[in-house]
Amino acid sequence: MENTTDPYPSDFKSGFVAIAGASNVGKSTLLNRVLGEKISITSQKPQTTRNRILGVLHRPEAQLVFLDTPGIHTANNAFNIRIVDVALSALKDVDIILVVADASNPDPPSEQILVKNLKKRKKPVVLALNKIDLLKKPMLLKIIDIWATLYFFEAIVPVSAKFGTQVDTLVEAMEAILPCGPPFFPVEAITDMPERFIAAEMIREKIFRFTGQEIPYSTAVTVNSFTETNRGRLVKIDAHINVERDSQKGIIIGKNGRKLKKIGEEARKEIERMVGTRVFLKLLVRVQKNWSKDTKALRRFGY
């Protein structure tokens, strides 16, 4: 007899999907597009994502829980080794692995590392060939053939995360191979990340956007306080931008503080959209000598 008290049918599907791929292939952009909400930061610079970001997609007959992971690359220091470890460890306990590749700009070394790890996991794998808006169909067909020889994929779906092309088709392909089971998260949940973490990420995104090649990789953002005041009508945030050298501090602050002001203004707008109320954001830049090589500092900054 069917249990009429259960709001979910017996054939409801749910599961975890790890998003994996090389740096700068559009994994975070794709996750934001799938969810219709921005929870994972993006930039044109590689290795923007440093932590595992969880996002929940609610469908009429399924719930997909995505894990956005850092880009897989050849790591050469303690910090980058930790980042790659985070990405590869996310592949262990999921139901589906979603590989995202840049169809317009292949990265063979990183792709080889990824394929090698896929063969160890023995999980269903779906391939999203992203950025198809940047190349013509004959070249895309060649790239599909190349990937098809590297690994057996449950589905290969060309997409454009930037424009949303075939993203629905990609989601349908993953939903089709999800196991049956009840949802893991309530219908109003879109992520398990606390607002203060996302706020720190939004600040870090603006550092990536408004500073040069070296600076973003030498910064870590910590939120020291995140408090609601005035009966929830104002959120006050006190955050530190941690850099490794005095020269980097000067670059982030900029002439007459203009660069830091720009970072703060743009981050505040993003955070206000997230929390739905006014935000007062205070930023302080401080030097933490060689923090990316310091194991204790890496733990303190959440890596």
Secondary structure, DSSP 8 states (H G I E B T S, - for coil): ---TT-SS-TT-EEEEEEEE-BTTSSHHHHHHHHHTS--S---SSSS---S-EEEEEEETTEEEEEEE---B----SHHHHHHHHHHHHTTTT-SEEEEEEETTS--HHHHHHHHHHHHHH---EEEEEE-GGGS-HHHHHHHHHHHHHH---SEEEE-BTTTTBTHHHHHHHHHHT--B---SS-TT-S-SS-HHHHHHHHHHHHHHHHS-SSGGGG-EEEEEEEEEETTTTEEEEEEEEEESSHHHHHHHH-GGGHHHHHHHHHHHHHHHHHHTSEEEEEEEEEE-TTGGG-HHHHHHTT-
